[in-house]
Amino acid sequence: MDSSHASAALAHALLAPRSIALVGASDDAGKTAGRPLKFLREAGFQGKVYPINPNRAIVQGEQAWPGLSALPEVPEHVFVLTPTGSVLDTLREGAALGVKVATVLASGFSESGAEGAQREEVLRELARTTGIRILGPSSLGVVNTHTRLVLTANAAFAEPDLPSGKVFVASQSGSMIGALVSRGKARGIGFAGLVSVGGEVDLSVGEICAATLDDPAIEGYLLFLESLGDGEELRAFAAEAARRGKPVIAYKLGRSEAAAEMAATHTGALAGEDDVADAFFKDMGIARVGVLDALLETFPLARRVELGKTGPGHRRVGVVTTTGGGAAMAVDQLGIRGIAVQPASPETVAKLNAAGIPGTAGRVVDLTLAGTRYEVMKKTLEILLEAPEFDLVLAVVGSSARLYPQLAVKPIIDSAGADKPLAAMLVPEAPEALRQLTEAGVPCFRSPEACADAIASVFARRAPRQLALPAAPADGATRTLSEAQAYGVLEQLGVPHAPAVLVPLAGPAPELPFPFPVVAKVCSEHIPHKTEVGGVVLNIASRGELEQALATLRGNLHERAPGAPCDQVLVQPMQRSLGEVLVG
């Protein structure tokens, strides 16, 4: 089966199965093991559901079965709700029958010590050798609002009328899928699907999300991550999502040492250095947010800000407001995150004056109470959205947003079709105005922290690059590279480095393409530690001094490394005030 068919088959069995078995289903719908059956029935799931309980003939009013082998068909998806000790036997039985996907609720694997790690390795080997795909362990299940699949033990899904939406959630924390659903429902934000990935013994965030990329009902992704255990799969998914114009927003724990330690304890995976993760997200075009509300609120903005236009020259924000204090909070939070608010240009101020727009135009365009008139806000937005000095316009609305959204909020909605991104921040608690903005697809925020976090994270993204990695030797052999050869590898990877030219060790000193002072270093794959053989001469100020440096290097090699093959010298300009990194 090719990769596209395999992904489609995985997405089907995971998120749209025609038949489900609930192993260990409880007769008590209030218990963890009883919730999935209750939720599936309440949601109106149309597929076959087989409760399995060897101790009961009836579970929650439905026929129960003693085991997977007793079922009239092989279920496509099995949810294992039993304790840790019985999980392996159930999975072996399911794999022998041809079950495609199994979700494991139980914990007690790598996060619980050496014995648990051994159990997890058996799970991993089972998936590898039999072809059964495993979600978890410690997975609270999956939800697909479009197929009414509520296959989860998360208590938050007892809430009726789950809103449907366009974003797909993958979370390493099972409780967070319920938290996001409840928070989203309060904001009128729905989801296309949600998956609790748990311990990722087999199926990972990257592979699961990649399998859904062909789903037209999914237009973006939210990731809640505790660790980065599937870097290559996540990289491949993010690159393909960017190619298709489907934004990815991530919230990752581990910014502090304490949080990183907790994540490692909880998942059994190394959380990794946070600055490395941060650079990884940016390079993959993933918007990493640090405020939880922003995880819910960033998608509409990420969809409006094109990935190729997020460099340093495309981060100019213009602000218009009806409340000076509210705008100052937004400006402050943006500044903390390195985003400067751009004042209106003299040309734009002249257009505002010519249109009779009241208020002042300093760091922000402050309309004061006059901005609570529809025609004033509408005309101001029209002028700002056409102004070339802004890459994004943020409208900050004060008290009128709560009870009179038709005054300053409706003109924002009516201006949202402009080519330039437009966002809104509402200072009061204004649920109706937020609902209207959300329904209209306008990026909107409840707090200055989430607003600034979303804008900064979207601007921080870089378009993913396809890396042309150097080919490994065909025979698998490895060898040491000289410094010049290493620069060749860096060039293939697109990593910038200082200018360099190779000069014959025997001389003479040539004309250089860069100015003095320079450094001269012996260049040989057989001399990894140049200073130990006197192979470096610094601060060479002229061509004559370069001739002397070559002579010095020849003498040092003759004395300290007489048998080391070396016939070249690398010459580079002296550089100061650079950050340094050792790569090994």
Protein Blocks (a to p, Z undefined) as FASTA:
>chain_A
ZZklmmmmmmmmmmmcfbdcdehiafblkbmklmmmmmmmmnopabdcddddfkbfbggh
iacdfbfklpcbdcfbdcdfbdfklmmmmmmmmmmnopabdcdfbghilknojklmmmmm
mmmmmmmmnopacedehiabjcdfklopacdfbfklmpghiacdfbdcddfbfklmmmmm
mmmmmnopacfbdcdekjolmbcfklmmmmmmmpmkbgbdcdddfbdfblmlmmmmmmmm
mmnopacddddehkbmklmmmmmmmnopaebjfklmmmmmmmnopacdfbfklmmmmmmm
mmmmcfklmcfklmcccdddfbfklmmmmmmmmmmnopacddddfklmmmmmmnopgcjd
dfbccekjmlmpfklmmmmmmmmmmpmkbcbdcddddfklmmmmmlmmmmmmmmmmpmbd
cddddfbacfklmmmmmmnopacdfbfklmmmmmmmmmmpccddddddddddfklpacdd
dfklmmmmmmmnopacdddddddfklpadddfbdcddddddddfklmblmlnopacehia
bfklmmmmmmmmmmmmmmmmmmbgcfbdcdddddehiacdddZZ
